Amino acid sequence: MSGATADFVAGTARAIARCPAFAVVEGEPGAGRTWLLDELARREAGECAVVRVRCARRRRPVPLGPVLEALSADLGRWTTVAALLSPLAGVLRPFLPELAGVLPAEPDGTDNRHLVFRALRELLTAQDRTVLLADDADEADEETQDLFRFLADNPSPRLAVVTTSTIRAHWPVPGESWWPPRSGVTARLTLTPLDVDDVVALAGSRELGERVHRRTGGVRGAVHAVLESPRAPVPPAWSAALTARLTEADPGCAAITETAVAFGRPADCAELAKVSELDGDVVDRALLSALDAGFLRDLGRGRYAARSPLVAEVVHSAIPGPRRCRLHGRVARLLAGSSEPDASRIAQHHRVAGELGDWVRWTSEAVDRAVADGKPDEAVRLLEAALRDDGLSRADRENFAVRLSRGTAYELIKEPTVRLLRTAVREWPMSKTARGEIRINLGRVLINQSGQIDAGRSEIQLAVADLSDHRALLARGLVTLALPHLGAIPVEENLRWLDQAERASQGIRDVELLAAVTANRMSSRMQVADPGVWQDVGTLPESPRSADVRRQVCRTYINLADAAAWNGYYPVARSYLATARRLIQDEYQPYLEALAAGTDLRLDVAMGLWTTVDSEARDLVERVGEDSSLAGEPLLALGWYHFGRGRRAAALRDFDAAFKLSAGSVPLQASSFAGRAAVQLAGKDLAGARRLVEYGLTNVRRKNNWVWAAELLPLAVRMLIEAHESEAAEALLAEYQEGIAGRDAPLAVAADLFCRGLLARSRPAEAAELFSRSARSYQALPRPQAAAGAEERAGECYAELGEHERLLGALTSAETTYRALDSLADAQRCRRALAAHSPDVPRRGRRGYGKALSPRELEVVGLAAQNLTNRQIAERLFLSARTVEVHLGRALCKLDLPSRAVLSEELLRDRIAGSKTA
């Protein structure tokens, strides 16, 4: 029993604790009135006499029948009070022959209703204390209700009465009995529905409790029924009881209830009257009856709906099929005539009515409206639901399947949609053109979002034969295969696909298709770092009028930003992303937005802007789905972020996850290989790191686009040198240099300089110059962590050359950058090198301060005294929040302060002054 439930039982018990008492408990049907009386009976049993009266509405009621049945149910109770009864009680002999041995002789002239009421009152009060519990008193016959009124008006110090009744939605009409009594009632209580927390307590889990509460509206009887039959679609006993009550209701009540349920949403009186075809006065009475019966609920402002989703389910299934069809057909036609028709809801009603032509027409209208309103998710849902319906004709199924496939271009597509499209092209009968177009669009989804390059290419190649006479559709498929980053085939083959797409599109006036071909041509050139691409970028339209062309131009800028980022043009990539977002700022384009967000995260990591990388990357993974290929970029960004912070285990986990999702993107795979190898190298697993680098280089070599090896090559050259394979390292670098020759890729150039420095390490002056040039190149991008690494290498060379000033400059610059990035292990390594080569440089972390505050502790606690949070202190001092927490904890301990809550600038000054005096 939940807390609120127990409180209500206790409150009712208190209301009748002192006699005389007459309590009236009201509640809607199913609210738990009978259950309440059961609980009260258990409480009072043994303490007093309990008389349970069960009332019910009958066609031919027996006057006082419920009370007489209750009195004759326990004969032993009355034998002990026989001597206490006056001759008046004898008038009950004709009514209670079972008590002939207890009741006095029947007096003459007992045909008097008032005497019967007095006699019943005497019998009920013969015990020291009697509790009369009357269930459904409002359903009792007139005589029984009059008896209860008599008991209320003539209270006894030995009698407590509790009656339950349904809350009525209206005042009694002339001739109808009035309940509850107008006078004599000592307490009036209302059983309200259970709230969410009550249902959660009964269910034992919040998720289940909230679901049950939504389905039942908190009505106690329904809640218990659902919880007791967890596997049943609807609780069988409860459902049967509700159906029986609906069957026994008057025809108007049943008709209005069925109509309200058929609407499936709140409806007003006029709508209910029109669909139910009931007259105005009849509708009013029917509504009141349905409200009283607990079938409907009044939502205010003249709107009504089913009492709960569970009631709606049961009532709807109980409506005979032909009548159900007629009701839904009427609802559909009524809604279609409204000023703002809801096409989706109208389509649903036509489907239930079996009016398939209208269902298809309105479904198509709903899809059009969803697309126009920028709700592609809703359009996909509507199409999928229709395609899974057996009632769809072949022609309509083909049309809807094609429309669903077209909607995949700019939408985040889930696996069920992909499976449905695969089923469509493999199993459903349709025209060659439709099948070819679906294959084209399915192939694009598999390539762009699922990372299934081979499967996507296969679908598009299968479509070629079907679309030989439809050059526009064919060009769309071919252009998808044209981007060089896709798949393991050489770049040259991607470009051949692009040439075929351009030939197929010649003479076609479809501006959106031409924009797509132009987009992929430009993106392809940027991906291979073609120096001439910049002139073409300037020809892109700034604000295309066509929404389709605008989306294609947006996609172009996102692809250009992605390629520019891999090439090392970071600010340019940012500007392209800003342009892309401007083009779709008033549209909902989740796929394009996810693409842009992934590139943004890679840029943040590369440029050392790490503050929000963790949270934004996780948000993006959650948005696109952890199994989507679109999650590859944020996971890769997380991997490099964690690696930069020295969290090797987390970095390896993210790199592995990114690698699994990046099968469709060679640059992503190359970066994942580089990240995994860097982690292995940091852990001194040279063999494992070398294997990973070789795998990555094999992919790049097969692709024949060496600008994507800029992260791999420094690792590869370093490991070959450490393995004393300098000739192999030189050959690899020569291959790399040949691959990037004539390419406009600043990142590749910086990596080349770094690798040349590694190979020149035996010649420190030359190596120092190369490393310094590499550092400047990385910093110009900017890529601060790589720049710091090159500075550190240059510092090592200057140390060998004895160039003290340049050594200090290089290592200090590297340490400062590492600390700004919170790469504390790297910063500490630089600090140790500085201390080793210059005695004047303090050794951080070496000196012991005893009970005095260290300079860093003093700095941290001073900022904390100014009410800065740990995160704010960390950002100001270029520390991690965890490091700030450690320094602050030590400082508070040395200052003998219990927590930062008591810290203030004045108190800090006093404590510091006191410690110096001591």
Beta strands, then each sheet from edge to edge (+ up, - down):
strand 1: 21-27
strand 2: 49-54
strand 3: 130-135
strand 4: 159-166
strand 5: 187-191
strand 6: 267-268
strand 7: 296-300
strand 8: 303-306
sheet 1: 2+ 3+ 4+ 1+ 5+
sheet 2: 6+ 8- 7+
end
